[in-house]
Amino acid sequence: MLDLISSYENYLLHVKCASTNTALSYLRDIRQYAQWLQSKENAELQDATQAQICKYLTHMNLQGRSASTISRCLASLRNFYTYLVSSGYLRQNPVQGLKAEHRDKKLPQILTGREVELLLAQPSCSDAKGYRDRAMLEVMYATGMRVSELIGLDVKDVSLDGGFVKCTGKKARLIPMYPGAIKALAFYMKEVRPSMLASPNEAALFLNLSGERMSRQGFWKILKQYQKAAGIDKEITPHTLRHSFAVHLLENGADLQSIQEMMGHSDISSTQLYTQLVRQNLKKVYQKYHPKA
């Protein structure tokens, strides 16, 4: 068993060139499945039947695992057994033809325009931290970037004169910013960031209080702090601002293709999800002002 998993790990990292996180996710799913298979079915990976795999997926469901977790596990097993067949370890793929239970995708939560205004107004522009936080939140909402893309920005990625940032995340793209975001970012870059630097060679745009690149965890804590200060009774994550950016653009007449480009979606079906949120919001407004008799 260990030899098969080690061989697959080598294939993922050195042949398929999967990212470390992807490889770790696949391998974790396979090891957990292998342990269950040995303890409950007294079977090895190469001997597993499709019935046993179905039984394992049922076991995961009874353990309260989410549909997305089960679907991911099935994908991991499918890739693993496909590798075993192609490498000559097996003749048939026991996962062939299996499909995870389909469930409707849950619509993401967004902020109203008023809630966005409240959140962006929370940083107190009286010290370096306040000016930095205001700039970060403004840029996040103005561009709809992922948090990894936001904290990954370097100074060279910003054009204040052009009013845009160059995002070099999953899909490289230029994203325009509205005047308020440009103003907040310009003040931070010119008046605040230089005094925060730990090293003159630091390239990161957004710095922590130690003068180094802001981390995901650091931004998360900042966002939760201002959510609480704003009194917003919603579970806000960095992706909430990203979703809100897309929906508010749609509500104001932007077309799906433009939003897809700004968000860096490779497939427009990911962007089309936001049309459901717009329809949902319109229905709520209609029901509020046109109650049933």
C-alpha positions as CSV (number, residue, x, y, z in Angstrom):
1,M,0.0,0.0,0.0
2,L,2.7,2.4,1.0
3,D,4.7,1.7,-2.2
4,L,1.6,2.5,-4.3
5,I,1.0,5.8,-2.5
6,S,4.6,6.8,-2.7
7,S,4.7,6.0,-6.4
8,Y,1.6,8.1,-6.9
9,E,3.0,11.0,-4.8
10,N,6.1,11.0,-7.1
11,Y,3.9,11.0,-10.1
12,L,1.9,14.0,-8.8
13,L,4.9,16.1,-7.9
14,H,7.3,15.3,-10.6
15,V,5.3,14.2,-13.7
16,K,2.0,15.9,-13.4
17,C,3.7,18.9,-11.6
18,A,0.7,19.4,-9.3
19,S,1.0,22.1,-6.6
20,T,2.1,21.0,-3.1
21,N,-1.4,21.8,-1.7
22,T,-3.1,19.7,-4.5
23,A,-0.8,16.8,-3.9
24,L,-1.3,16.9,-0.1
25,S,-5.1,17.0,-0.5
26,Y,-5.1,14.0,-2.9
27,L,-2.8,12.0,-0.7
28,R,-4.7,12.8,2.5
29,D,-7.9,11.5,0.9
30,I,-6.2,8.4,-0.3
31,R,-4.5,7.6,3.0
32,Q,-7.8,8.0,4.9
33,Y,-9.6,5.7,2.5
34,A,-6.8,3.2,2.7
35,Q,-7.0,3.1,6.5
36,W,-10.7,2.6,6.4
37,L,-10.4,-0.1,3.7
38,Q,-7.9,-2.1,5.9
39,S,-9.7,-1.7,9.2
40,K,-13.3,-2.2,8.0
41,E,-12.9,-4.4,4.9
42,N,-9.6,-6.1,5.5
43,A,-8.6,-5.1,1.9
44,E,-5.7,-3.4,0.2
45,L,-5.9,-0.5,-2.3
46,Q,-5.2,-2.5,-5.4
47,D,-7.9,-5.1,-4.4
48,A,-10.8,-2.7,-3.7
49,T,-14.1,-3.1,-5.5
50,Q,-16.5,-0.5,-6.7
51,A,-19.0,-1.7,-4.0
52,Q,-16.4,-1.0,-1.3
53,I,-15.7,2.5,-2.6
54,C,-19.5,3.2,-2.6
55,K,-19.6,1.8,1.0
56,Y,-16.8,4.2,1.9
57,L,-18.6,7.2,0.4
58,T,-21.7,6.2,2.4
59,H,-19.6,6.0,5.5
60,M,-18.4,9.6,4.9
61,N,-22.0,10.7,4.5
62,L,-23.0,9.1,7.7
63,Q,-20.1,10.8,9.4
64,G,-21.6,14.1,8.5
65,R,-19.1,15.0,5.8
66,S,-20.3,17.7,3.4
67,A,-21.2,17.0,-0.2
68,S,-18.2,19.0,-1.4
69,T,-15.8,17.0,0.8
70,I,-17.3,13.7,-0.5
71,S,-17.1,14.9,-4.1
72,R,-13.4,15.9,-3.6
73,C,-12.6,12.5,-2.1
74,L,-14.2,10.7,-5.1
75,A,-12.1,12.9,-7.5
76,S,-9.0,12.0,-5.5
77,L,-9.8,8.3,-5.7
78,R,-10.6,8.5,-9.4
79,N,-7.3,10.2,-10.2
80,F,-5.4,7.7,-8.0
81,Y,-7.0,4.6,-9.7
82,T,-6.6,6.1,-13.1
83,Y,-2.8,6.4,-12.4
84,L,-2.7,2.7,-11.2
85,V,-4.3,1.5,-14.4
86,S,-2.1,3.6,-16.7
87,S,1.0,2.5,-14.8
88,G,0.1,-1.2,-15.1
89,Y,-0.7,-1.9,-11.4
90,L,-4.4,-2.6,-12.3
91,R,-6.4,-3.6,-15.3
92,Q,-9.7,-1.9,-14.4
93,N,-10.5,1.3,-12.6
94,P,-13.0,0.5,-9.8
95,V,-14.1,4.2,-9.7
96,Q,-15.1,4.2,-13.3
97,G,-18.7,5.4,-13.7
98,L,-19.2,6.5,-10.1
99,K,-20.6,9.9,-9.5
100,A,-21.0,12.0,-6.4
101,E,-24.4,13.0,-5.2
102,H,-25.3,16.3,-6.8
103,R,-26.6,19.1,-4.7
104,D,-27.4,22.6,-5.6
105,K,-24.6,25.0,-5.1
106,K,-25.2,27.3,-2.1
107,L,-25.3,30.9,-3.1
108,P,-22.6,33.0,-1.4
109,Q,-23.5,35.7,1.0
110,I,-22.9,39.3,0.0
111,L,-23.0,42.7,1.7
112,T,-25.5,45.4,0.8
113,G,-24.2,48.7,-0.5
114,R,-24.9,50.3,2.9
115,E,-23.0,47.5,4.7
116,V,-20.0,48.0,2.4
117,E,-20.0,51.8,3.2
118,L,-20.1,51.0,6.9
119,L,-17.2,48.5,6.6
120,L,-15.0,50.8,4.6
121,A,-15.6,53.7,7.0
122,Q,-14.3,51.7,10.0
123,P,-10.5,52.2,9.7
124,S,-9.6,55.4,11.6
125,C,-7.3,57.4,9.4
126,S,-5.3,58.8,12.3
127,D,-2.2,56.5,12.2
128,A,-0.3,54.2,9.8
129,K,-2.4,51.2,10.5
130,G,-5.7,53.0,9.9
131,Y,-4.5,54.4,6.5
132,R,-3.2,51.0,5.5
133,D,-6.4,49.2,6.4
134,R,-8.6,51.7,4.6
135,A,-6.4,51.3,1.5
136,M,-6.6,47.5,1.7
137,L,-10.3,47.4,2.1
138,E,-10.9,49.9,-0.6
139,V,-8.7,48.1,-3.1
140,M,-10.2,44.7,-2.2
141,Y,-13.8,45.9,-2.8
142,A,-12.8,48.0,-5.9
143,T,-11.1,45.1,-7.7
144,G,-12.8,41.9,-6.4
145,M,-9.4,40.3,-6.0
146,R,-8.9,37.1,-4.0
147,V,-7.1,37.7,-0.7
148,S,-4.1,35.8,-1.9
149,E,-3.9,38.2,-4.9
150,L,-4.4,41.3,-2.7
151,I,-1.6,40.4,-0.3
152,G,0.6,39.3,-3.3
153,L,0.5,42.7,-4.9
154,D,3.9,44.5,-5.2
155,V,4.3,48.3,-5.6
156,K,5.2,47.8,-9.2
157,D,1.8,46.3,-9.9
158,V,0.0,49.6,-9.2
159,S,-0.5,52.5,-11.7
160,L,-2.0,55.4,-9.8
161,D,-1.9,57.6,-12.9
162,G,-3.7,54.9,-14.9
163,G,-6.1,54.1,-12.0
164,F,-5.6,50.3,-12.2
165,V,-3.7,47.4,-10.5
166,K,-2.0,44.5,-12.3
167,C,-3.2,41.3,-10.7
168,T,-0.7,38.4,-11.2
169,G,-2.7,35.7,-9.4
170,K,-4.4,32.7,-11.0
171,K,-5.1,34.7,-14.1
172,A,-3.0,37.8,-14.9
173,R,-5.2,40.8,-15.6
174,L,-5.5,44.6,-15.3
175,I,-8.3,45.8,-13.0
176,P,-9.5,49.4,-12.8
177,M,-10.3,51.1,-9.5
178,Y,-12.9,53.8,-8.6
179,P,-11.6,57.2,-7.5
180,G,-12.1,56.6,-3.7
181,A,-9.9,53.5,-3.9
182,I,-7.2,55.3,-5.9
183,K,-7.2,58.2,-3.4
184,A,-6.8,55.9,-0.4
185,L,-4.1,53.8,-2.1
186,A,-2.2,56.9,-3.3
187,F,-2.0,58.4,0.2
188,Y,-0.9,55.1,1.7
189,M,1.8,54.5,-0.9
190,K,3.2,58.0,-0.8
191,E,2.7,59.1,2.9
192,V,2.4,55.9,5.0
193,R,4.1,52.9,3.4
194,P,7.7,54.5,3.4
195,S,7.6,54.9,7.2
196,M,6.4,51.2,7.7
197,L,9.2,49.6,5.7
198,A,11.5,47.2,7.5
199,S,13.8,47.1,4.5
200,P,14.1,49.5,1.6
201,N,14.2,46.5,-0.7
202,E,10.7,45.2,0.4
203,A,8.6,44.9,-2.8
204,A,5.2,44.1,-1.1
205,L,2.5,46.7,-1.5
206,F,0.7,46.0,1.8
207,L,2.8,45.7,4.9
208,N,2.2,44.4,8.4
209,L,3.3,46.4,11.4
210,S,6.7,44.7,11.2
211,G,7.3,46.2,7.8
212,E,6.9,43.0,5.9
213,R,4.3,41.5,3.5
214,M,0.8,41.2,5.0
215,S,-0.3,37.6,5.5
216,R,-3.7,36.0,4.8
217,Q,-4.2,35.5,8.5
218,G,-3.4,39.1,9.2
219,F,-5.9,40.4,6.6
220,W,-8.5,38.0,8.0
221,K,-8.1,39.4,11.5
222,I,-8.3,43.0,10.2
223,L,-11.5,42.2,8.3
224,K,-13.2,40.5,11.3
225,Q,-12.2,43.5,13.6
226,Y,-13.9,46.0,11.3
227,Q,-16.9,43.7,10.8
228,K,-17.5,43.8,14.5
229,A,-16.9,47.5,14.8
230,A,-19.4,48.1,12.0
231,G,-22.1,46.0,13.7
232,I,-22.6,43.9,10.6
233,D,-24.5,40.7,11.6
234,K,-23.1,38.5,8.8
235,E,-20.3,36.0,8.6
236,I,-17.8,38.1,6.5
237,T,-14.8,36.6,4.9
238,P,-12.4,38.1,2.3
239,H,-14.4,36.3,-0.4
240,T,-17.6,38.1,0.8
241,L,-16.1,41.4,-0.6
242,R,-15.2,39.6,-3.8
243,H,-18.8,38.3,-4.2
244,S,-20.2,41.7,-3.3
245,F,-18.0,43.4,-5.9
246,A,-19.4,41.2,-8.6
247,V,-23.1,41.4,-7.6
248,H,-23.0,45.2,-7.3
249,L,-21.4,45.5,-10.7
250,L,-24.2,43.4,-12.2
251,E,-26.8,45.4,-10.4
252,N,-25.4,48.6,-11.9
253,G,-25.5,47.3,-15.5
254,A,-22.0,45.7,-16.0
255,D,-22.0,42.7,-18.5
256,L,-21.0,39.2,-17.4
257,Q,-18.0,39.0,-19.8
258,S,-16.4,42.1,-18.3
259,I,-17.0,40.9,-14.7
260,Q,-15.5,37.5,-15.7
261,E,-12.4,39.2,-17.0
262,M,-12.0,41.4,-13.9
263,M,-12.5,38.5,-11.5
264,G,-10.1,36.2,-13.4
265,H,-12.7,33.4,-13.9
266,S,-11.5,30.9,-16.5
267,D,-15.1,29.7,-17.1
268,I,-18.1,32.1,-17.4
269,S,-20.3,29.6,-15.6
270,S,-18.5,30.7,-12.4
271,T,-19.6,34.3,-13.1
272,Q,-23.1,33.4,-14.0
273,L,-23.7,32.3,-10.4
274,Y,-24.0,36.0,-9.5
275,T,-27.0,36.5,-11.7
276,Q,-28.9,34.2,-9.3
277,L,-28.0,36.5,-6.4
278,V,-29.2,39.6,-8.3
279,R,-32.5,37.9,-9.1
280,Q,-32.7,36.8,-5.4
281,N,-32.2,40.4,-4.3
282,L,-34.7,41.8,-6.7
283,K,-37.3,39.3,-5.4
284,K,-36.7,40.4,-1.8
285,V,-37.1,44.1,-2.8
286,Y,-40.4,43.2,-4.7
287,Q,-41.8,41.3,-1.8
288,K,-40.9,44.1,0.6
289,Y,-42.7,46.8,-1.3
290,H,-45.5,44.6,-2.8
291,P,-46.7,42.5,0.1
292,K,-49.5,40.0,-0.5
293,A,-53.0,41.3,0.2
